[in-house]
Amino acid sequence: MKHRHPIRCLALAAAVTALAAPASAQPAEDPFIVGVCSHDLHLRDSTSKGVQLLRQAGIESVRTDAHWAFLERKRDQLKVERHWPAYLAGNEALGIDSLFILGYGNRFHGAGEKPRSEPVRAAFNRYVAFTAQQFRGRIKHYEVWNEWDVEDPIDPQFSQDYARLITDAAGIIRQHDPDAKVLAGAVTTKGIESGFALRLVEAGIMQSVDGLSLHPYVHCRSRGKNTPEAWIEWLAEVDLELSSAANKPVPLYLTEMAWPAHQGACGIDETLQAAYLARSFFLARTLPNVRGYWWYDFRNDGTDKQEREHNFGLVRQDYSLKPAYRVLATISPIIDNFQFVARVGNSPDSIQLQFSNGQEQLLVAWAPDRPRPATITATGKTAGDLKLLDTAQPDKGWTSFKAWQCTSATGTCTAQIELDRFPKIVSLGEAASPDTGQALTISTR
């Protein structure tokens, strides 16, 4: 259970941009979700150690495929796979929710084609109804189809057919499992850029669903445009465009997103993958309309280091931990329990984000390009030692150090830290009340 607190935070700023008063941040309507995509539902060994690793990483939701073809292996005979309930029970016992993807076609209906014609659509709706009935109360989110736009993100009729499918499926799910949330879209990067997501919003689908899901991958963009910082700038533009079209905020669910760690085109190494994971999760929290982020995926799909699809995971094929897993396990309590307050400073050389849970204030900062020394300056009373969590060394956890160097003549204290491509998380003590008289700045050089 997450607890949200009113936030009154100490003002943080770059030396050139001071915030004059404590900031206040309002939590999103729904708590932010830390999730992963996984194919382990289809493993017949329900005792897999993967379930324990999910919880240890702070993962709250698993997105997986509830294949139509697996539930209807004989024409017009719908049946739940025997090992699915056991897998779900294992997750439920650890407090992990499930997101089911509904889709992928069935060979008995239109030879597996998308449900665009009436007979295939009717058969798909029966499958949706059956799934919602069988798993009532057990599935937190349903996502209608996966990346429908892949074949043709431009044709308006293609998006209209999907909009109709969404409307029907959402109504069926709500009839049989009214507490489940319904997501639609699963729109690829190309679909976002080609206007597919925008056309769905303009078609009014937000009247039928709880959120729009996106797969905003950027790993194959050119140098400088494939980083978490460039990604969040683009995503902020998408967020604004969609909400403007809907005339209200559009809840966005990033149900697939990651950087693959493979040896080939568009690939990075496992260390940089871990740094990008940390940076992207913190940056995702800066957009209030983003309600969840599912890393793709939990486990590497294979062992070929040169194959992109084998190297997206948090863990390797044998469940050995990658650096990205260790980083997520370290930052997930912060992502989960702290609210973003403000982006502080305007330095092009570093990213500085302020978070608070109402009792404690954090500064999350990094230098994307190269290591840079940074100075934290406090004016007024300083409260004890600094605590630092370096995501480059997640196993060390929080460390305390007597960092303050104070000058009685000016009443200021300074502390030095080194920023690099991994976020440094600095605890600055208790959240400020209006009468503390404290002010903090941070500057890099």
C-alpha positions as CSV (number, residue, x, y, z in Angstrom):
1,M,0.0,0.0,0.0
2,K,1.4,3.4,-1.0
3,H,1.0,6.4,1.3
4,R,0.9,9.9,-0.2
5,H,1.5,12.9,2.0
6,P,1.0,16.6,1.6
7,I,4.3,18.0,0.5
8,R,6.0,21.1,1.8
9,C,9.6,21.1,0.5
10,L,12.7,23.1,1.0
11,A,13.4,25.4,-2.0
12,L,16.3,24.1,-4.1
13,A,17.7,26.0,-7.1
14,A,20.7,26.6,-9.2
15,A,22.8,29.6,-8.2
16,V,21.3,31.6,-11.0
17,T,17.7,30.5,-10.4
18,A,16.5,30.5,-6.7
19,L,13.1,29.4,-5.6
20,A,11.9,31.9,-3.0
21,A,9.4,29.7,-1.1
22,P,8.8,26.1,-0.3
23,A,7.2,24.2,-3.2
24,S,4.1,22.2,-3.2
25,A,3.3,19.2,-5.4
26,Q,0.0,17.5,-5.9
27,P,0.1,13.7,-6.4
28,A,-1.4,12.2,-9.5
29,E,-4.9,10.7,-9.2
30,D,-3.4,7.3,-9.2
31,P,0.0,6.3,-7.6
32,F,2.8,5.9,-10.2
33,I,3.3,2.2,-11.2
34,V,6.7,0.6,-11.4
35,G,6.3,-2.3,-13.8
36,V,8.0,-4.7,-16.2
37,C,7.0,-6.8,-19.2
38,S,7.4,-10.5,-18.8
39,H,6.8,-13.7,-20.7
40,D,7.0,-15.9,-17.6
41,L,3.2,-16.5,-17.5
42,H,3.8,-19.0,-20.3
43,L,6.4,-21.0,-18.3
44,R,4.8,-24.2,-17.0
45,D,7.2,-24.1,-14.0
46,S,5.2,-21.8,-11.6
47,T,7.9,-22.1,-9.0
48,S,10.4,-20.0,-11.0
49,K,12.6,-17.8,-8.9
50,G,11.7,-15.0,-11.2
51,V,8.7,-14.2,-9.1
52,Q,10.8,-13.5,-6.0
53,L,13.1,-11.3,-8.1
54,L,10.2,-9.2,-9.2
55,R,9.2,-8.3,-5.7
56,Q,12.8,-7.7,-4.6
57,A,13.2,-5.2,-7.4
58,G,10.2,-3.2,-6.1
59,I,8.1,-4.2,-9.2
60,E,4.4,-3.6,-8.7
61,S,2.9,-4.7,-12.0
62,V,3.7,-7.3,-14.6
63,R,2.5,-6.8,-18.2
64,T,2.1,-10.1,-20.0
65,D,0.3,-11.6,-23.0
66,A,-3.1,-13.3,-22.6
67,H,-3.0,-14.7,-26.1
68,W,-6.3,-15.2,-27.8
69,A,-4.7,-18.2,-29.5
70,F,-3.8,-19.8,-26.2
71,L,-7.3,-19.4,-24.7
72,E,-9.0,-20.7,-27.8
73,R,-7.0,-23.6,-29.0
74,K,-10.1,-25.3,-30.4
75,R,-12.6,-23.4,-32.4
76,D,-15.2,-21.7,-30.2
77,Q,-13.9,-23.5,-27.1
78,L,-12.4,-21.1,-24.6
79,K,-10.3,-22.5,-21.8
80,V,-7.8,-21.1,-19.4
81,E,-4.2,-22.5,-19.5
82,R,-3.8,-24.7,-16.5
83,H,-0.6,-23.0,-15.2
84,W,-1.9,-19.4,-15.5
85,P,-3.8,-19.3,-12.2
86,A,-0.8,-20.6,-10.3
87,Y,1.5,-18.0,-11.8
88,L,-1.0,-15.2,-10.9
89,A,-1.4,-16.6,-7.4
90,G,2.4,-16.4,-7.0
91,N,2.5,-12.8,-8.0
92,E,-0.6,-11.9,-5.9
93,A,1.0,-13.5,-2.8
94,L,3.8,-10.9,-3.1
95,G,1.4,-8.0,-3.8
96,I,2.2,-7.8,-7.5
97,D,-0.5,-6.8,-9.9
98,S,-1.0,-8.1,-13.5
99,L,-1.6,-6.3,-16.8
100,F,-3.1,-8.6,-19.4
101,I,-2.7,-7.8,-23.1
102,L,-5.7,-8.9,-25.1
103,G,-5.0,-9.8,-28.7
104,Y,-2.7,-11.3,-31.4
105,G,-5.4,-13.0,-33.5
106,N,-6.6,-16.5,-33.7
107,R,-6.2,-18.9,-36.7
108,F,-9.8,-20.1,-36.4
109,H,-11.2,-16.6,-37.1
110,G,-10.1,-14.8,-40.2
111,A,-6.9,-16.9,-40.4
112,G,-5.4,-14.9,-37.5
113,E,-6.1,-11.4,-39.0
114,K,-6.9,-8.4,-36.9
115,P,-10.5,-8.2,-35.9
116,R,-11.7,-5.6,-38.4
117,S,-14.5,-7.6,-40.0
118,E,-17.7,-8.3,-38.1
119,P,-17.3,-12.1,-37.7
120,V,-13.7,-11.8,-36.4
121,R,-14.7,-8.9,-34.2
122,A,-17.6,-10.9,-32.7
123,A,-15.2,-13.8,-32.0
124,F,-12.7,-11.4,-30.4
125,N,-15.4,-9.9,-28.2
126,R,-16.3,-13.4,-26.9
127,Y,-12.7,-14.0,-26.0
128,V,-12.6,-10.6,-24.2
129,A,-15.7,-11.5,-22.2
130,F,-14.4,-14.9,-21.3
131,T,-11.1,-13.6,-20.1
132,A,-12.8,-10.8,-18.0
133,Q,-15.2,-13.4,-16.5
134,Q,-12.5,-15.9,-15.6
135,F,-10.1,-13.5,-14.1
136,R,-12.5,-11.1,-12.4
137,G,-10.9,-9.2,-9.6
138,R,-7.4,-10.6,-10.4
139,I,-6.2,-8.4,-13.3
140,K,-5.6,-4.7,-12.4
141,H,-5.2,-3.5,-16.1
142,Y,-6.3,-4.8,-19.4
143,E,-4.6,-3.5,-22.6
144,V,-6.6,-3.9,-25.8
145,W,-4.3,-5.3,-28.4
146,N,-0.5,-4.7,-28.7
147,E,0.9,-2.2,-31.3
148,W,-2.1,-2.3,-33.6
149,D,-0.4,0.6,-35.6
150,V,2.6,-1.4,-36.7
151,E,1.2,-2.4,-40.1
152,D,-0.1,1.0,-41.0
153,P,0.1,4.0,-38.6
154,I,-1.0,6.4,-41.3
155,D,-4.3,5.1,-42.7
156,P,-7.3,6.8,-40.9
157,Q,-9.5,3.8,-41.5
158,F,-7.0,1.5,-39.7
159,S,-7.2,3.7,-36.6
160,Q,-11.0,4.0,-36.8
161,D,-11.3,0.2,-36.8
162,Y,-9.1,0.0,-33.7
163,A,-11.1,2.7,-32.0
164,R,-14.3,0.7,-32.6
165,L,-12.5,-2.4,-31.2
166,I,-11.5,-0.5,-28.1
167,T,-15.0,0.8,-27.5
168,D,-16.6,-2.7,-27.6
169,A,-13.8,-4.3,-25.5
170,A,-13.9,-1.7,-22.8
171,G,-17.6,-2.0,-22.4
172,I,-17.4,-5.8,-22.2
173,I,-14.6,-5.7,-19.6
174,R,-16.5,-3.2,-17.4
175,Q,-19.6,-5.4,-17.6
176,H,-17.7,-8.5,-16.3
177,D,-14.9,-6.9,-14.1
178,P,-15.9,-3.3,-13.3
179,D,-12.9,-2.7,-11.0
180,A,-10.3,-3.4,-13.8
181,K,-8.8,-0.5,-15.6
182,V,-8.8,-0.5,-19.4
183,L,-5.9,0.8,-21.4
184,A,-5.8,1.3,-25.2
185,G,-3.2,2.2,-27.7
186,A,0.1,0.4,-27.1
187,V,1.2,2.9,-29.8
188,T,4.7,2.5,-31.2
189,T,7.2,5.4,-31.7
190,K,6.3,5.4,-35.4
191,G,2.6,5.5,-34.6
192,I,3.2,8.4,-32.2
193,E,5.2,10.3,-34.8
194,S,2.6,9.5,-37.6
195,G,-0.4,10.8,-35.6
196,F,-1.9,7.4,-34.8
197,A,-2.2,8.2,-31.1
198,L,-3.5,11.6,-31.8
199,R,-6.3,10.2,-34.1
200,L,-7.3,7.8,-31.3
201,V,-7.8,10.7,-28.9
202,E,-9.6,12.8,-31.5
203,A,-11.9,9.8,-32.1
204,G,-13.0,10.1,-28.5
205,I,-11.5,6.8,-27.1
206,M,-10.7,8.5,-23.8
207,Q,-14.5,8.4,-23.1
208,S,-14.2,4.6,-23.0
209,V,-10.9,3.8,-21.4
210,D,-8.8,4.8,-18.3
211,G,-5.6,5.6,-20.1
212,L,-3.6,5.7,-23.3
213,S,-0.6,3.3,-23.5
214,L,2.5,4.2,-25.4
215,H,5.7,2.5,-26.4
216,P,8.0,5.5,-26.9
217,Y,11.3,3.8,-27.8
218,V,14.2,6.0,-28.8
219,H,17.2,3.7,-28.8
220,C,17.6,3.8,-32.6
221,R,17.4,7.5,-32.9
222,S,20.6,9.4,-33.8
223,R,23.3,10.3,-31.3
224,G,22.0,12.9,-28.9
225,K,18.4,12.0,-29.6
226,N,18.5,8.6,-28.0
227,T,19.2,9.6,-24.4
228,P,16.7,9.7,-21.5
229,E,17.0,13.6,-21.6
230,A,16.0,13.8,-25.2
231,W,13.3,11.2,-24.7
232,I,11.6,13.1,-21.9
233,E,11.6,16.4,-23.9
234,W,9.9,14.6,-26.8
235,L,7.5,12.8,-24.5
236,A,6.5,16.1,-22.9
237,E,5.6,17.4,-26.3
238,V,3.5,14.3,-27.0
239,D,1.8,14.7,-23.6
240,L,0.9,18.3,-24.4
241,E,-0.4,17.5,-27.8
242,L,-2.6,14.7,-26.7
243,S,-4.1,16.6,-23.7
244,S,-4.8,19.6,-25.9
245,A,-6.6,17.3,-28.4
246,A,-8.7,15.8,-25.6
247,N,-9.3,19.2,-23.8
248,K,-8.3,17.5,-20.6
249,P,-5.2,15.6,-19.2
250,V,-4.7,12.2,-20.9
251,P,-3.4,9.6,-18.4
252,L,-0.4,8.0,-20.1
253,Y,0.9,4.5,-19.4
254,L,4.3,3.6,-20.8
255,T,3.6,-0.1,-21.1
256,E,6.9,-0.7,-23.0
257,M,10.1,1.3,-22.8
258,A,13.8,0.4,-22.5
259,W,17.2,0.6,-24.0
260,P,18.7,-2.8,-25.2
261,A,22.2,-3.8,-24.1
262,H,23.5,-5.6,-27.1
263,Q,26.5,-5.5,-29.4
264,G,25.1,-4.1,-32.5
265,A,23.2,-1.2,-34.1
266,C,21.3,0.8,-31.6
267,G,22.8,-1.1,-28.7
268,I,24.6,0.1,-25.6
269,D,26.5,-1.8,-22.9
270,E,24.9,-3.1,-19.7
271,T,26.4,-0.3,-17.5
272,L,24.9,2.5,-19.6
273,Q,21.6,0.6,-19.8
274,A,21.5,0.8,-16.0
275,A,22.3,4.5,-16.0
276,Y,19.6,5.1,-18.6
277,L,17.1,3.1,-16.6
278,A,17.7,5.3,-13.5
279,R,17.6,8.5,-15.4
280,S,14.5,7.6,-17.4
281,F,12.5,6.5,-14.3
282,F,13.3,9.8,-12.5
283,L,12.5,11.8,-15.6
284,A,9.2,10.0,-16.1
285,R,8.1,11.2,-12.7
286,T,8.4,14.8,-13.8
287,L,5.4,14.4,-16.1
288,P,2.2,14.2,-13.9
289,N,0.2,12.6,-16.7
290,V,2.5,9.6,-16.9
291,R,1.0,7.1,-14.5
292,G,3.3,4.1,-14.9
293,Y,6.4,2.8,-16.6
294,W,6.8,-0.9,-17.6
295,W,10.4,-1.7,-18.5
296,Y,10.7,-4.1,-21.4
297,D,11.5,-6.6,-20.3
298,F,12.1,-8.5,-17.1
299,R,14.2,-11.3,-18.5
300,N,16.5,-11.5,-21.6
301,D,14.7,-13.4,-24.3
302,G,17.9,-15.3,-25.3
303,T,21.7,-15.5,-24.9
304,D,22.9,-14.0,-28.2
305,K,24.8,-10.8,-27.2
306,Q,24.5,-9.5,-30.8
307,E,20.7,-10.0,-31.0
308,R,18.8,-6.9,-29.9
309,E,15.6,-8.8,-28.8
310,H,17.7,-11.0,-26.5
311,N,19.1,-8.1,-24.4
312,F,16.4,-5.8,-23.2
313,G,16.0,-7.5,-19.8
314,L,16.7,-6.6,-16.2
315,V,18.1,-10.1,-15.7
316,R,19.8,-12.5,-18.1
317,Q,18.3,-15.7,-19.5
318,D,19.5,-17.6,-16.5
319,Y,18.1,-15.0,-14.1
320,S,21.5,-13.7,-13.1
321,L,21.2,-10.0,-12.3
322,K,22.2,-7.3,-14.7
323,P,23.3,-3.8,-13.4
324,A,19.9,-2.5,-14.5
325,Y,18.1,-4.8,-12.0
326,R,20.3,-3.7,-9.1
327,V,19.7,-0.1,-9.9
328,L,15.9,-0.5,-10.2
329,A,15.9,-2.4,-6.9
330,T,17.7,0.6,-5.3
331,I,15.6,3.4,-6.7
332,S,12.1,1.8,-6.8
333,P,11.3,2.9,-3.2
334,I,12.1,6.5,-4.1
335,I,10.1,6.3,-7.4
336,D,7.3,4.7,-5.5
337,N,7.1,6.9,-2.4
338,F,8.4,10.3,-3.3
339,Q,6.7,13.0,-5.3
340,F,8.5,15.1,-7.9
341,V,8.5,18.8,-6.7
342,A,10.5,20.8,-9.2
343,R,13.2,20.7,-11.8
344,V,15.8,23.0,-10.3
345,G,18.5,25.0,-12.1
346,N,19.0,25.8,-15.7
347,S,22.5,24.4,-16.2
348,P,22.9,22.6,-19.6
349,D,25.6,20.4,-18.0
350,S,23.5,18.7,-15.3
351,I,20.0,17.6,-14.5
352,Q,18.7,18.4,-11.0
353,L,15.4,17.2,-9.7
354,Q,13.8,17.8,-6.3
355,F,11.6,15.2,-4.7
356,S,9.8,15.0,-1.3
357,N,7.6,12.6,0.6
358,G,6.5,15.3,3.0
359,Q,9.0,14.3,5.7
360,E,12.3,14.2,3.8
361,Q,13.6,16.1,0.8
362,L,15.9,14.6,-1.9
363,L,18.0,16.1,-4.6
364,V,18.5,13.8,-7.6
365,A,21.2,15.0,-9.9
366,W,23.5,13.8,-12.7
367,A,25.8,15.0,-15.5
368,P,24.8,13.3,-18.8
369,D,28.0,14.1,-20.8
370,R,31.0,13.9,-18.5
371,P,31.8,14.0,-14.7
372,R,31.4,17.4,-13.1
373,P,32.0,18.7,-9.6
374,A,29.0,20.2,-7.9
375,T,28.6,22.5,-4.9
376,I,25.6,22.5,-2.6
377,T,25.3,25.7,-0.7
378,A,23.1,26.1,2.4
379,T,22.2,29.4,3.9
380,G,20.9,29.2,7.4
381,K,20.6,26.2,9.7
382,T,22.0,22.9,8.3
383,A,20.6,19.7,9.7
384,G,23.2,17.1,10.3
385,D,25.3,15.1,7.8
386,L,24.4,14.6,4.2
387,K,23.3,11.2,3.1
388,L,24.2,10.0,-0.4
389,L,23.0,7.2,-2.6
390,D,25.1,6.6,-5.7
391,T,23.1,4.6,-8.3
392,A,26.4,3.7,-9.9
393,Q,27.1,1.6,-6.8
394,P,23.6,0.5,-5.7
395,D,24.8,-2.3,-3.4
396,K,26.5,0.2,-1.1
397,G,23.1,1.8,-0.2
398,W,23.0,5.1,1.6
399,T,26.2,6.5,3.0
400,S,26.6,9.4,5.4
401,F,29.4,11.9,5.4
402,K,30.2,15.1,7.2
403,A,30.2,17.2,4.1
404,W,29.4,20.7,5.3
405,Q,32.1,23.4,5.4
406,C,30.6,26.4,7.2
407,T,31.6,30.1,7.3
408,S,30.3,31.9,10.4
409,A,30.9,35.3,8.8
410,T,28.4,34.7,5.9
411,G,26.2,32.1,7.6
412,T,26.6,29.7,4.7
413,C,27.7,26.1,4.5
414,T,28.9,24.2,1.4
415,A,29.2,20.6,0.4
416,Q,31.0,19.1,-2.6
417,I,29.8,16.1,-4.6
418,E,30.9,14.7,-8.0
419,L,28.2,14.2,-10.6
420,D,28.4,11.7,-13.4
421,R,26.1,9.8,-15.8
422,F,24.5,7.8,-12.9
423,P,22.0,9.8,-10.7
424,K,23.3,10.8,-7.3
425,I,20.6,11.0,-4.7
426,V,21.3,13.3,-1.9
427,S,19.1,13.4,1.2
428,L,18.9,17.0,2.5
429,G,17.1,16.1,5.7
430,E,13.6,17.0,6.8
431,A,11.3,18.8,4.5
432,A,11.3,22.5,5.4
433,S,8.5,24.3,7.1
434,P,8.0,28.0,6.4
435,D,9.8,29.2,9.5
436,T,13.1,27.3,9.0
437,G,14.7,30.2,7.1
438,Q,16.8,27.8,5.1
439,A,17.8,28.2,1.4
440,L,19.8,25.9,-0.7
441,T,21.5,26.2,-4.1
442,I,23.5,23.7,-6.2
443,S,25.9,24.7,-8.9
444,T,28.2,22.8,-11.3
445,R,31.4,23.8,-13.1
